[in-house]
Amino acid sequence: MDTKEVKDVKKTAPIDRARFHLAEHYQQGYVAIVPQGTDPRDLEDPAYFANVAFMCRASGRIFVECEDGTWLADMYIRAVGPQYVMARILNVWDMADFKPESEGQTTEISGFKVQWSGMYTKWRVVRLSDNAVVSKDHETKGSAEGWLREHLKAVKA
């Protein structure tokens, strides 16, 4: 680079200190755990987060996790109003194949299945004939299986 090129380079003024912040003070971070079956594209509907808009701040971020662990998303909040949150998805990660071995172990017993359904509803019992959830919120797979055994005894009695 010769001297003439250096003279022609436009100098940019340094950033004003008032525009430089610690992320923790300026950008609020939120976490949303959404129900199984939610399509990540639905999150960009301004009405999706309307009921929590009072908690949100523009320029914040929302980390979204599908409760069954199948996907994660990172969102940027552009604007907030009394009944809307305008947020854009920055990235979505498919996590369907990334789960503990125990979560993938579904047990079928007498027309029912015991399966992991996410960090909120945990282990549940589903009737196979109509896919109805008959019991949920079991902390362990064994607890859900025990409930099912007792349920089957009661039905036979």
C-alpha positions as CSV (number, residue, x, y, z in Angstrom):
1,M,0.0,0.0,0.0
2,D,1.5,3.3,-1.0
3,T,1.1,6.7,0.8
4,K,-1.6,8.0,-1.5
5,E,-3.8,5.0,-0.7
6,V,-3.5,5.6,3.0
7,K,-4.6,9.3,2.5
8,D,-7.6,8.2,0.5
9,V,-9.0,5.9,3.2
10,K,-11.9,7.5,5.0
11,K,-11.4,7.6,8.7
12,T,-14.4,6.5,10.8
13,A,-14.8,8.3,14.1
14,P,-14.5,6.0,17.1
15,I,-17.7,4.9,18.7
16,D,-19.2,7.2,21.2
17,R,-19.0,5.7,24.7
18,A,-22.8,6.3,25.2
19,R,-23.4,3.8,22.4
20,F,-21.3,1.0,23.9
21,H,-22.9,-1.1,26.7
22,L,-22.5,-4.3,28.7
23,A,-24.9,-6.7,27.1
24,E,-26.4,-7.5,30.5
25,H,-27.5,-3.9,31.0
26,Y,-28.8,-3.2,27.5
27,Q,-30.0,-6.5,26.0
28,Q,-32.5,-8.5,28.0
29,G,-32.5,-12.2,27.6
30,Y,-35.6,-14.4,27.8
31,V,-36.2,-18.1,27.7
32,A,-39.4,-19.5,26.3
33,I,-40.3,-23.2,26.5
34,V,-43.0,-23.8,23.8
35,P,-45.4,-26.8,23.6
36,Q,-44.5,-29.9,21.6
37,G,-45.8,-29.5,18.0
38,T,-45.1,-25.8,17.8
39,D,-43.8,-24.8,14.4
40,P,-40.8,-22.4,14.8
41,R,-42.2,-20.1,12.1
42,D,-45.3,-19.4,14.4
43,L,-42.9,-17.6,16.8
44,E,-42.6,-14.7,14.3
45,D,-46.3,-13.9,14.5
46,P,-46.4,-10.6,16.6
47,A,-49.4,-12.1,18.6
48,Y,-47.5,-15.2,19.7
49,F,-45.7,-13.5,22.6
50,A,-48.5,-10.8,23.1
51,N,-49.4,-12.1,26.6
52,V,-45.8,-11.5,27.8
53,A,-45.2,-8.3,25.9
54,F,-45.2,-6.3,29.1
55,M,-42.0,-8.3,30.2
56,C,-40.1,-7.8,26.9
57,R,-37.8,-5.0,25.7
58,A,-36.8,-4.1,22.2
59,S,-33.3,-5.3,21.2
60,G,-33.7,-8.3,23.6
61,R,-33.2,-11.9,22.7
62,I,-35.5,-14.9,23.2
63,F,-34.0,-18.3,23.5
64,V,-36.8,-20.8,22.6
65,E,-36.8,-24.5,23.4
66,C,-39.5,-26.9,22.2
67,E,-40.5,-28.8,25.3
68,D,-39.8,-32.2,23.8
69,G,-36.3,-31.1,22.9
70,T,-36.7,-31.5,19.1
71,W,-35.5,-27.9,18.3
72,L,-34.1,-24.7,19.7
73,A,-34.3,-21.2,18.3
74,D,-32.6,-17.8,18.9
75,M,-34.7,-14.7,18.3
76,Y,-34.1,-10.9,18.2
77,I,-36.8,-8.6,19.5
78,R,-37.2,-5.6,17.1
79,A,-40.2,-3.9,18.7
80,V,-42.7,-4.3,21.6
81,G,-46.1,-2.9,22.0
82,P,-49.0,-3.4,24.5
83,Q,-50.3,-6.4,22.5
84,Y,-47.4,-7.6,20.4
85,V,-43.8,-8.6,20.3
86,M,-42.2,-8.2,16.9
87,A,-39.3,-10.8,16.9
88,R,-37.3,-12.4,14.1
89,I,-35.8,-15.9,14.2
90,L,-32.0,-15.6,13.9
91,N,-31.3,-19.4,14.0
92,V,-33.1,-22.7,14.5
93,W,-31.3,-25.8,15.5
94,D,-32.8,-29.3,14.8
95,M,-32.1,-31.3,18.0
96,A,-34.4,-34.3,17.2
97,D,-31.5,-36.7,17.0
98,F,-29.7,-35.2,20.1
99,K,-31.3,-36.5,23.2
100,P,-30.4,-38.8,26.1
101,E,-30.8,-42.5,25.3
102,S,-33.6,-42.8,28.0
103,E,-35.8,-40.2,26.2
104,G,-36.0,-42.3,23.1
105,Q,-37.0,-45.5,25.0
106,T,-40.8,-45.8,24.5
107,T,-42.5,-48.8,26.2
108,E,-45.7,-50.3,24.9
109,I,-48.0,-52.1,27.3
110,S,-51.5,-53.4,26.7
111,G,-52.5,-50.7,24.2
112,F,-50.7,-47.9,25.9
113,K,-47.2,-46.4,25.5
114,V,-45.0,-44.7,28.0
115,Q,-42.9,-42.0,26.5
116,W,-40.8,-38.9,27.4
117,S,-42.7,-35.7,26.4
118,G,-40.4,-32.9,27.6
119,M,-39.1,-31.1,30.6
120,Y,-42.6,-29.8,31.7
121,T,-44.8,-32.8,31.1
122,K,-41.9,-35.3,31.6
123,W,-43.0,-39.0,31.3
124,R,-46.5,-39.7,30.1
125,V,-48.9,-42.5,29.3
126,V,-50.6,-42.4,25.9
127,R,-53.5,-44.6,24.8
128,L,-52.5,-46.0,21.4
129,S,-56.1,-46.3,20.0
130,D,-56.7,-42.5,19.9
131,N,-53.3,-41.1,20.9
132,A,-54.9,-39.5,24.0
133,V,-52.6,-38.6,26.9
134,V,-54.1,-40.4,30.0
135,S,-51.5,-39.5,32.5
136,K,-48.5,-37.1,32.5
137,D,-46.0,-35.3,34.8
138,H,-44.3,-38.5,36.0
139,E,-40.7,-37.7,37.1
140,T,-39.4,-41.1,36.0
141,K,-40.3,-43.7,33.4
142,G,-40.7,-46.3,36.2
143,S,-43.3,-44.0,37.8
144,A,-45.3,-43.7,34.6
145,E,-45.1,-47.5,34.1
146,G,-46.2,-48.1,37.7
147,W,-49.2,-45.8,37.2
148,L,-50.1,-47.7,34.0
149,R,-50.0,-51.1,35.8
150,E,-52.3,-49.7,38.5
151,H,-54.6,-48.2,35.9
152,L,-54.8,-51.5,34.0
153,K,-55.6,-53.4,37.3
154,A,-58.4,-50.9,38.1
155,V,-59.9,-51.2,34.6
156,K,-60.0,-55.0,34.8
157,A,-61.6,-55.0,38.3
